[in-house]
Amino acid sequence: MADLNPGRRRGDIHSQLLSMSMPLSEYVKLIAKTRTVSPPGYPNHRRLVLTDDIKRLMRRVLALMPDPETNNMCFFKLKADNVFVDLLSGKPFLDAASWTANYDGNLAQMNYARVEEIFRQTIFSGAVASLPADFQQLLGLMKTNGHTASYAIQHHCSLIWRVDKKELFTRIYDFSHDILQRWNYMSYADVMNSLHFPANWDTLIQQNPYLDMFYRGSTYYPNAGKEVLRFKRNAYIHCLQHAYDMATMQKIYDQADMGEMLETALSLVLHSFQLELDKRGLLRLTMLESLFH
């Protein structure tokens, strides 16, 4: 006889899901979270970076969080014990967290702050001081601005794969330069004047022999914010011009290595660029969703 009890069927499905999953706290023990890199041009420098596997996992957790335009679901009493990972797909899901389908800004902020705590404590055991600067900025953003910066958080530069960072930067650069500048020059100028970058950015560039090949000295002043972005764009777009030793045809670096060099010298420029656009409601117009697969 067929089982017509919907409650029992839901319970069976729920049990099956849990049997094929693992708590996030256990799952993260199975994957590498960080690795070290030595960017070309920095012979004595080693950077600790996040692996693509841990970036994917954190992006997927954030995709469950509320957003005023795409996801109204907010959660009550969210905690690390609620987060499980499906072992077949690697996708996280929430269990035993009560929720509401009515978006609430205060509750959304609490959700992002709680996920920040999960990232910090459950995934990295509190040891975040040595992690990349842009990821530390993301954690701060989640803790204080989840209700206003959900799009920037879910599509943050620190969580994109290494090979896609160039595309992320050039997409928002082209939007700002080719569209925003013509559409609303005051907003464009405001963004450029609000960017955060090292005061000695040009000195930092010249300390790397490969980045220095793209630096054109005083022609980059006086609009420093705009020129930092232009330098970064040119280095990304034209990086292969100097990527090989022409005498031996040996590769010196590739496009992903260029990203590491730029991150070493200008670690928070892309984070700042995203955040300033998001503050003005402009980042969504760059349609970054396709890059965060």
Number of C-alpha atoms within 10 A of each C-alpha: 3 4 7 8 8 9 8 11 12 11 11 11 11 12 11 11 17 15 11 12 19 18 19 22 17 13 16 18 10 8 11 12 16 17 11 12 13 16 22 18 16 15 9 7 12 13 17 13 19 21 17 16 15 17 19 18 18 18 20 19 21 19 17 16 21 28 22 16 9 9 14 17 18 25 22 14 13 22 16 18 15 14 20 24 25 18 15 8 8 16 16 23 17 18 15 12 14 11 13 12 11 12 17 18 17 11 20 25 23 23 25 25 22 18 25 21 20 22 18 16 15 17 21 15 11 12 10 16 8 10 15 19 17 20 19 16 16 20 21 14 21 26 19 15 18 29 23 19 19 24 24 23 24 25 22 22 24 22 23 21 20 19 14 15 21 19 15 21 20 17 14 21 21 14 15 25 14 11 13 17 15 11 11 11 14 12 16 18 16 13 21 21 14 14 22 16 19 14 9 9 13 20 12 16 21 16 13 19 12 21 22 17 14 19 17 10 10 8 9 16 11 9 12 17 20 18 15 20 20 15 19 24 17 13 23 21 14 12 20 15 10 17 18 14 11 9 6 7 9 10 12 14 19 15 20 17 19 22 20 20 22 22 19 21 21 19 17 22 22 25 21 19 24 24 23 21 24 19 13 11 13 18 22 13 11 15 12 19 11 6 13 18 10
